[in-house]
Amino acid sequence: MQNHPDYFTQGETLDELKENLKDIFKDIEADLIPQVKTVEEMVIS
């Protein structure tokens, strides 16, 4: 996330990518990341 350099939106493996995106999603839901707009739903399994 360009405006939030503490968050990783990539990973060296698919599992690492999934974990990074789950962490970001949890923080978005907890309102810990300011100025986030939801434009599409993401399904996490």
BELRADA-V978347 format. One line per field, one symbol per residue. ss: DSSP state (2 for helix, 1 for strand, 0 for the rest). Layout:
ss=???
This chain:
ss=000000000000022222222222222220000000000000000
